[in-house]
Amino acid sequence: MSKKEALKRYLLFILCLFFMGIGVALTKHGELGVSPISSVANVVSIKFTFLSFGTWLTISNYVLLLGQVLLLRKNFQPVQLLQIPLSLLFGYFTDFGLYLVSFIPNDIYIVKLFLVISGIIILGFGITLGVIANVILNSGEAFVKALSDVIHKEFSNVKIAFDVSWVAFSIVLSLIFFGGELVGTREGTILSAVLTGVAVKLWLKLIKRPIERIICK
């Protein structure tokens, strides 16, 4: 890969983080729950408001990065340390997205649902850009890959188990933090889990070839 192509791919990945941040912000503003990977940070941000949602997302990603180091040990690749600044950037983009969508009224259920679905579509677009960039995984995906490598199980199966476990953890935190009340993890989380993959498949069909032609020029 030439330096020019590598630069294009990393710039595309930064663009991926921007759209992912906007997508997560829209689902967050819908107040029906966020994507599984963001669910723990969402619950914690509702309880502990001295840090922004984006900051809690960054911290969550750093925990997952630490998990990769502990799992892989000497097999951990130093290039994965790029997750540190990129996670910080993702958190910033998410907070910026929340600022951008804050003016949208979200007191009607149909509007909440619209925000969640719009967020899923944009999140799927961002993830697709990351797939096309093909330079580095985000911390959640990288943790799942590390775990699947260590236990020698299919990535897709480990991904499902991880998402379910992460959502379950967010539910437990909610019940502890809010006196038995379910907060921050709702039907929007289920919609995100089910529809994000569908959105990615559709976006890949639409934009993969034209973007790859631009990158490889």
N, C-alpha and C positions, 0 to 999 in steps of 0.2 A: 504494500500500500504506500503510495507517495505521500509526502508531507501535505500536499495540497488537498488530497482526498481525506487524509486523517483530520485535517482542520475542518473540512466541510462536515465530516461525520460528528465531530465533537460539538460544532455549532448547532447541528441538527438535534443533538441530544439535549443541549441547553434549551432549544426551542421546545423539545418534548417536555422538559420539566415545567416550562411556562404554561403550556396547555394542560398538563396534568394538574398544576396548581390551581388554574382557573376552574377546571372540572371539579376538583375536590371542594373548592370554595362554593361553587353553586350547590352541590349536594349538602354541604354544611349549612348553607343559608336556608335550604329547604326544611331543615329541622326534622327530617324523617330518618336520620341515620346516614352515615357516610360509607365509603367502601370498606371492606373487611380489614385491609391493611392499615387504614386510618382510624379504625374504630376505637382502639385503646387510647390513642392520643386525643380523640374527640371527647371521650368520657372524662379523661383527666383534665382537659382544658376547661370543661364545664364546671368541674369541682374546684380547680385551682386556677383562678383567673388572673393571677399575678404575672403569668406568662401567656403569650398569644397562642392560638391554635397552631399556627405555623411553627412556632418555637417548640411546642410539644411534639409536633411531627418530626422535627429535626432531631430532638432527643430520642424519640422512638427509633428513628433510623440509626442513630449512633449505637443504641442498645443492640440492634440487629447486626450492625457491623462488628461489634464486640463478640457477638455470638458466632459470627463467621470465623473470627480469629481463633476463638476457643475450639471450634469444630475442626478447622483445617490445620491449625498450628503451623508447622514449617512448610506446609503446602499452600498457605495463604499467599496470594500474589500481591506484591507491593502496589501494583497498579490499582488494586481495589481500594486503596486509601484515597483515591479520587472521590470516593463516596462521601468523604468528609466535607469538602467544599460544595459538592453537588447537592448533598442533602440540605446544607445550609441555604443554598440557592432555591431549592424546592420549597422550603419553609417560608422563605421570603416571598416567592411567587404566590403561595397559598394565601398569605396574609394580604398581599396586594390584591389578589382576586376577591377576597372578602370585602376589601374596601370598595372595589369596583361594583360589586353586586349589592352593597348594603342599602342602596336606595330602592331596591325592588321590594314591594310589599309582600310579606309572606304570612299573612294572617288568615288566608283562605286555603283550605286543604288542596283544592285543585291546582292552585298556584305552587304550593309546596311540592306537589307531585311533578309539576312541569319543571320546576327547578332541579329536582333530582334527576329526571330523565335527561334534561339538557346537560346537566353535569356529567352524566354517564357517557353521553355522546362525545362531549369534549374531552373527557378523561380517556376514552377509547382512542380518540384522535392522537392525543399526546403519547399514549403507550405505543401506538402504531409508529409514530416518528422515532421512538426509542428503539423499536424492533428493527426498523430500516437502518438507523444509524449504526447499530451493531458494534458498539465500542465498549460499553460497560453496562452492567445491570444496576437497577436501583436496589437499595438496601434490602427491601423485602424479598425481591426475586433472587438476589444474590444469596441471602440466607437460606432460602428454600433449596437453591442449587447446591449449596455447601452441605446442607443436611442430606439431600438425596445422594450426593456423592459418597458421604461418610457411611450411610446405612445401606447403600446400594439398592435404592428403590427408584422407580420411575418418577421423574420430576413432576409430571401432572398429578400423580397420586399424592405425592408429598405436599404439593401446592394446595390441593383440596383439604388435606388434613390440617395444614398450617392455617388456612383461612378460617376453617371451622373452629380450631383451637383459639385463634386470636380473637374471634368474635365472642366465643364463650368466655374468654378472659375479660373482655370488655363488659360483658353482662355481669360477671361476678363483681368487678370493680364498681359498676353502677349500683348494684344491690347493697354493697358495703358503704359506698360514699353517700347514697341518698336514701338510707333507711328502708331498703327493700323495694325501692321504686326503680323501674327500668327507664333510664335516661340516656339519650345519645345513640342508642342502638335499636333501630326500629325497622319498619318495612323497607325503608330506603336502603338499608344495608343489604337486605335480601335481594332487592332489585339490582343493586350494584354488583353483587356476587354473580347473579344470573345473566345480566345483560352486558356487562363490560366486555366479556370475551366475544360476544356476538358483535358488538360495535367494532372491536379490533379486527375481526375477520372481514367485516364489510369495508372498513377503511383500507385494509391491506389490498383488497381487490381494486379499490378506486385510485389509490395514490402510490402504491409501491413502485411500479415501473417508471412513472414519470420522475419521481424523486430520485430513484437510483440512477437514472440517465443523467440528471443534473450533478449528482455526487461524483459519478465516475468520469465526467468530462475532464 
